[in-house]
Amino acid sequence: MTVSRLPQYCWQWLRTPSPGVLYDRQLVWTSLLLMVIGLVMVTSASLPVGLRLADAPFLFAKRHAFYLTVAIIAAVVVMYIPVRLWQRYSGYMLLLSSLLLLAVLAIGRSVNGAARWISIAGINIQPAEIAKLSLFVFLAGYLVRRHGEVREHFRGFAKPLAVLLLFASLLLAQPDLGSVVVMFVTTVGMLFIAGAKLWQFIALLITGLTLVGGLIVAEPYRVRRVTAFLDPWQDPFGSGYQLTQSLMAFGRGDWFGQGLGNSIQKLEYLPEAHTDFVFAVIAEELGLVGVSVILCLIFYLVFKALFIGKRCLEQTQLFGGFLAFGIGIWFAFQTMVNVGAAAGMLPTKGLTLPLISYGGSSLVTMAVAVALLLRIDHEYRLATSQAHQRNPYQGKEQNNE
């Protein structure tokens, strides 16, 4: 292939119809690119912390690289598991997640006042991340089994909320309000996609917002977070310290940033710079252009998830369709909360930036979720190819990758 034909080849690659390739290449490369960006930015953001804690600047970078390797291996394994098995064993996944959430309350390791981790062989596991995926897999299976009941009767709408309430109770005991909110929003979104009545959706949304408001008022530290979010400069060295430092990072980023590795705020000024607030370091080092590119990549991943879900539902592959929509809503909302908290648009919550932030449980779970999307899309393409036997380079009516 000559250099002059490279643009033509790339355009053909982008436009190859679905039967031509039985997996979504763009989804694969987008996810891998986000993981590589995450490894680079976690390395940059964690150097000062690693140097201070263990006199090893690349401590967290090595750990993140290990987690990334495990995540890719887990994703490859998941891509070989048929979707029907996830539907069949979704109840067992839910039971296992419940037991892990109970275990973390009994033997969990506490960090910053929250017991959210279980240490196994020196590796910290966060059951809340596993519980998210388990709940969405279970809910997708429930919506297939009780699709008509969800659309016609309130009890069909209320049953999955009882499971959500159980998980919420266990998570709030840690405490972990952020994960509860993510589960609630994704569950409501999946029920809405399944055809729940609008009045039920609105009533649930109002109830949820009321309960979240009550949970915030019930805990003084949550009230401080909200007041700090409203005016962080009122107490820049107290409750508003983390947010003001994050906003300084955004301010220094300008259009093109200070350059990779040149962040000032990561030098022990901004707490959790490599985890919950890695986006602030990205903004400072890569600027508005870099931030926009990363957000576009995540948006493209979310778009792919919703597009896969839509195609599956149109072909009555209900479980895959509902689960793809759930994963898309999950990724979109968690990104919105993480970016909004770092930019001062939302109260601070301990939620990771999908596929980028430091954290083994989050990275592995989200890689598995992406692999599930690839498997769902693969089975849809395989069924379509077998049914129609179309030429992979013709048929504009087919959906492109």
C-alpha positions in Angstrom: 0.0 0.0 0.0 1.5 3.3 -1.1 1.4 6.5 1.0 -0.9 8.2 -1.5 -3.5 5.5 -1.0 -3.4 5.7 2.9 -6.4 8.2 3.2 -8.5 6.1 0.9 -7.7 2.9 2.9 -8.5 4.7 6.2 -11.8 5.9 4.8 -12.7 2.4 3.6 -11.8 1.0 7.0 -14.1 3.5 8.7 -17.0 2.7 6.3 -16.7 -1.1 6.2 -20.3 -2.4 6.8 -21.0 -4.6 9.7 -21.0 -8.0 8.0 -17.5 -7.4 6.7 -16.0 -7.5 10.2 -17.7 -9.3 13.1 -16.5 -7.0 15.8 -16.5 -3.3 16.3 -13.0 -2.2 15.6 -13.6 1.5 16.5 -14.9 0.5 19.9 -11.8 -1.6 20.5 -9.4 1.2 19.5 -11.3 3.9 21.4 -11.2 1.9 24.6 -7.5 1.0 24.2 -6.6 4.6 23.5 -8.5 5.7 26.6 -6.6 3.1 28.7 -3.2 4.3 27.3 -4.1 7.9 28.0 -5.1 6.8 31.5 -1.7 5.0 32.0 0.2 8.1 30.9 -1.8 10.6 33.0 -1.8 8.4 36.1 2.0 8.1 35.8 2.3 11.9 35.5 -0.1 12.7 38.3 1.2 10.1 40.8 4.9 10.8 40.7 5.0 13.1 43.7 2.7 10.9 45.7 4.7 7.8 45.1 7.9 9.6 45.9 6.5 10.8 49.2 4.9 7.5 50.3 7.5 5.0 49.3 10.4 6.9 47.8 9.4 5.3 44.5 8.0 7.8 42.0 6.7 5.1 39.6 4.9 3.1 42.4 1.4 3.9 41.3 2.3 3.8 37.6 3.5 0.2 38.0 0.4 -0.8 39.9 -1.8 0.8 37.3 0.1 -1.0 34.5 -0.5 -4.3 36.4 -4.2 -3.5 36.7 -4.4 -2.6 33.0 -2.8 -5.9 32.1 -5.4 -7.8 34.3 -8.2 -5.7 32.8 -7.2 -6.5 29.2 -6.8 -10.2 30.0 -10.3 -10.2 31.7 -11.8 -8.4 28.8 -10.4 -11.0 26.3 -11.8 -13.8 28.4 -15.2 -12.1 28.6 -15.4 -11.7 24.9 -15.4 -15.5 24.6 -18.4 -15.9 26.9 -21.8 -16.1 25.1 -24.3 -13.4 26.2 -26.9 -16.0 27.1 -24.6 -17.3 29.9 -24.5 -13.8 31.5 -28.3 -13.8 31.3 -28.6 -17.3 32.8 -26.2 -16.6 35.7 -27.1 -13.0 36.4 -28.9 -14.0 39.7 -25.7 -15.7 41.0 -23.7 -12.5 40.1 -26.1 -10.5 42.1 -25.8 -12.8 45.1 -22.0 -12.8 44.9 -22.0 -9.0 44.8 -24.3 -8.8 47.9 -22.0 -11.1 49.8 -19.0 -9.0 48.9 -20.8 -5.8 50.0 -21.6 -7.5 53.3 -18.0 -8.7 53.7 -16.6 -5.2 53.2 -18.7 -4.0 56.1 -17.2 -6.7 58.3 -13.6 -7.0 57.2 -13.2 -4.0 54.8 -10.2 -1.7 54.9 -11.0 1.9 55.8 -9.5 4.8 53.7 -10.4 8.4 54.5 -13.2 7.3 56.8 -14.9 5.0 54.3 -14.6 1.2 54.4 -14.9 0.3 50.7 -12.1 -2.1 50.0 -11.3 -5.8 50.8 -7.7 -6.7 50.8 -6.9 -10.1 49.2 -3.3 -11.2 48.8 -2.2 -7.6 49.0 -4.7 -6.5 46.3 -7.5 -4.1 47.2 -10.9 -5.0 45.7 -13.8 -2.5 45.7 -17.0 -4.5 45.7 -19.1 -1.5 44.8 -17.6 -1.6 41.3 -18.5 -5.2 40.8 -22.0 -4.6 42.3 -22.7 -1.9 39.6 -22.1 -4.3 36.7 -23.9 -7.2 38.5 -26.9 -5.0 39.1 -27.1 -3.9 35.4 -26.7 -7.5 34.1 -29.4 -8.7 36.5 -31.7 -5.8 35.5 -31.3 -6.5 31.8 -32.3 -10.1 32.4 -35.2 -9.0 34.5 -36.4 -6.7 31.8 -36.4 -9.5 29.3 -38.3 -11.9 31.6 -40.8 -9.2 32.8 -40.9 -6.9 29.9 -44.7 -6.8 29.6 -45.1 -6.5 33.4 -42.8 -3.5 33.5 -44.8 -1.8 30.8 -48.2 -2.6 32.2 -48.1 -2.9 36.0 -46.5 -0.9 38.7 -45.3 -4.1 40.5 -43.1 -4.9 37.5 -41.6 -1.5 37.8 -41.1 -1.7 41.6 -39.5 -5.1 41.9 -36.0 -4.1 40.6 -36.2 -1.1 42.8 -36.2 -3.4 45.8 -32.9 -4.9 44.6 -31.5 -1.4 44.2 -32.7 -0.5 47.7 -30.8 -3.5 49.1 -27.6 -2.5 47.4 -28.1 1.1 48.3 -28.5 0.2 52.0 -25.2 -1.8 51.9 -23.4 0.9 50.1 -24.6 3.7 52.3 -23.3 1.8 55.3 -19.7 2.1 53.9 -20.6 5.0 53.1 -20.6 5.4 49.3 -23.3 7.7 48.1 -21.7 8.2 44.7 -22.1 4.6 43.7 -25.7 4.6 44.9 -26.5 7.7 42.7 -24.8 6.0 39.7 -26.9 2.8 40.2 -30.1 4.8 40.7 -29.7 6.9 37.5 -28.7 3.9 35.4 -31.6 1.8 36.8 -34.1 4.5 36.1 -32.7 4.9 32.5 -32.9 1.2 31.8 -36.5 1.1 33.1 -37.4 4.1 30.9 -35.9 2.4 27.8 -37.9 -0.8 28.7 -41.1 1.2 28.4 -42.1 2.1 31.9 -44.9 4.7 32.1 -43.8 8.3 32.2 -45.6 9.1 35.5 -43.7 6.2 37.1 -40.4 7.6 35.8 -41.2 11.1 37.1 -42.4 9.8 40.5 -39.2 7.7 40.9 -37.0 10.6 39.9 -38.7 13.0 42.4 -38.5 10.3 45.1 -34.8 9.6 44.4 -33.8 13.3 44.4 -35.7 13.8 47.7 -33.9 10.8 49.3 -30.5 12.0 48.0 -31.2 15.4 49.5 -32.1 13.9 52.8 -29.0 11.8 52.8 -26.9 14.9 52.2 -28.5 16.8 55.0 -28.2 13.9 57.4 -24.4 13.9 57.2 -22.4 17.1 58.1 -19.5 16.2 55.8 -21.8 15.9 52.8 -23.3 19.3 53.7 -19.8 20.8 53.8 -19.2 19.3 50.3 -22.3 20.9 48.9 -21.6 24.3 50.5 -18.0 24.1 49.3 -19.2 23.4 45.8 -21.5 26.4 45.9 -18.7 28.8 47.0 -15.3 27.0 47.4 -13.4 30.3 47.8 -15.3 31.1 51.0 -13.0 28.5 52.8 -10.1 27.9 50.3 -7.9 26.2 53.0 -10.7 24.2 54.6 -13.8 22.6 53.0 -13.1 24.2 49.7 -9.4 23.3 49.5 -9.6 20.4 47.0 -12.0 22.2 44.7 -10.0 25.4 44.6 -6.8 23.6 43.8 -8.6 21.7 41.0 -10.0 25.0 39.6 -6.4 26.4 39.7 -5.3 23.5 37.6 -8.0 24.2 35.1 -7.1 27.9 35.0 -3.4 27.1 34.4 -4.3 24.7 31.5 -5.4 27.4 29.1 -5.8 26.2 25.5 -2.9 23.8 25.1 -1.8 23.2 28.7 1.5 23.4 30.4 2.9 20.3 28.8 2.9 16.7 29.8 4.5 16.3 33.3 4.5 20.1 34.0 1.5 20.3 36.4 2.1 22.3 39.5 -1.1 21.3 41.3 -0.1 17.6 41.4 2.9 18.5 43.6 1.1 17.7 46.8 -1.3 20.7 46.3 -4.2 18.7 44.8 -5.3 15.7 46.9 -6.2 12.5 45.0 -4.6 13.9 41.9 -4.2 10.4 40.3 -7.6 9.1 41.2 -10.8 11.1 41.5 -9.2 14.4 40.3 -7.0 13.1 37.5 -9.1 15.1 35.1 -7.8 18.3 36.7 -4.2 17.3 36.0 -5.2 16.5 32.4 -6.7 19.9 32.1 -3.5 21.6 33.5 -1.1 19.6 31.4 -3.0 19.2 28.1 -5.3 22.2 28.2 -8.7 22.7 26.7 -7.7 20.9 23.5 -6.6 17.7 25.4 -9.6 17.7 27.6 -11.9 18.1 24.6 -10.2 15.1 22.8 -10.6 12.9 25.8 -14.3 13.8 26.3 -15.0 13.2 22.7 -13.4 9.7 23.0 -15.6 8.9 26.0 -18.6 10.3 24.2 -17.9 8.2 21.2 -17.6 5.1 23.4 -21.0 6.0 25.0 -22.5 6.6 21.6 -21.3 3.2 20.4 -22.9 1.5 23.5 -26.3 3.2 22.8 -26.1 2.5 19.1 -25.4 -1.2 19.8 -28.3 -1.3 22.2 -30.6 0.3 19.7 -29.7 -2.2 17.0 -30.2 -5.2 19.3 -33.6 -4.0 20.5 -34.7 -3.5 16.9 -33.7 -7.2 16.2 -35.5 -8.3 19.4 -32.1 -9.2 21.1 -33.6 -7.8 24.3 -31.0 -8.8 26.9 -28.0 -7.5 24.9 -30.0 -4.3 24.0 -31.0 -3.4 27.5 -27.5 -4.2 28.9 -25.8 -2.1 26.2 -28.0 0.8 27.1 -27.3 0.3 30.7 -23.5 0.4 30.1 -23.8 3.5 28.0 -25.8 5.3 30.6 -23.4 4.2 33.4 -20.3 5.4 31.5 -22.0 8.7 30.5 -23.3 9.6 34.0 -20.1 8.6 35.8 -18.0 10.7 33.4 -20.4 13.6 33.9 -20.1 13.4 37.7 -16.3 13.0 37.7 -15.7 15.9 35.3 -18.4 18.1 36.9 -16.8 17.6 40.3 -13.3 18.4 39.1 -14.6 21.5 37.2 -16.7 22.8 40.1 -20.0 22.2 38.4 -21.1 19.4 40.8 -20.4 18.5 44.4 -17.3 16.3 45.0 -18.0 12.6 44.8 -15.6 9.7 44.9 -16.2 8.4 41.3 -13.5 7.5 38.8 -13.1 8.7 35.3 -14.0 5.6 33.1 -10.9 3.7 31.9 -8.6 6.6 32.9 -8.4 7.1 36.7 -6.2 5.0 38.9 -8.0 2.1 40.6 -7.9 -1.6 39.8 -11.5 -2.6 40.6 -12.9 0.3 38.5 -10.5 -0.3 35.6 -11.1 -4.1 35.4 -14.9 -3.8 35.8 -15.2 -1.2 33.1 -12.9 -3.1 30.8 -15.2 -6.1 31.3 -18.2 -3.9 30.5 -16.6 -2.8 27.2 -15.9 -6.5 26.4 -19.5 -7.2 27.0 -20.4 -4.5 24.5 -18.1 -6.1 22.0 -19.6 -9.5 22.6 -23.2 -8.2 22.3 -22.3 -6.4 19.0 -20.4 -9.6 17.8 -23.5 -11.8 18.3 -25.7 -9.2 16.6 -23.4 -9.0 13.6 -23.1 -12.8 13.4 -26.9 -13.2 13.4 -27.3 -10.5 10.8 -24.6 -12.0 8.6 -26.0 -15.5 8.8 -29.6 -14.2 8.1 -28.9 -12.0 5.1 -25.5 -13.1 3.7 -24.8 -9.5 2.4 -21.7 -8.4 0.6 -19.5 -6.6 3.3 -18.7 -3.8 1.0 -22.2 -3.0 -0.3 -25.5 -2.2 1.1 -25.6 1.4 2.4 -28.7 0.6 4.3 -26.7 -1.4 6.8 -25.4 0.3 9.9 -21.7 1.2 9.6 -19.3 0.7 12.5 
